[in-house]
Amino acid sequence: MQTIDFELDRDHVELNQLLKLVGLCDSGGAGKAIVAGGAVTVDGAAELRKTCKIRAGQTVEVDGTTIRVRAAP
């Protein structure tokens, strides 16, 4: 299992954009397709909202990869 630490430099990031920013897909549209396919959990719960707001302190999992979202210093 791979773990990625993502530093969030604003209030929130949309889920599909987060997947793009960490390199798990090539575009926001591809990120939306991953979320719509049911492959994503946020804090352990399935998430189907493509533009769900992800904030610092949350954990996103997709296909064996964990993304820990942290506040930028």
Sequence and secondary structure as in RCSB ss.txt:
>XXXX:A:sequence
MQTIDFELDRDHVELNQLLKLVGLCDSGGAGKAIVAGGAVTVDGAAELRKTCKIRAGQTVEVDGTTIRVRAAP
>XXXX:A:secstr
 EEEEEEE SS EEHHHHHHHTTSSSSHHHHHHHHHTT EEETTEE   TT EE TT EEEETTEEEEEEE  
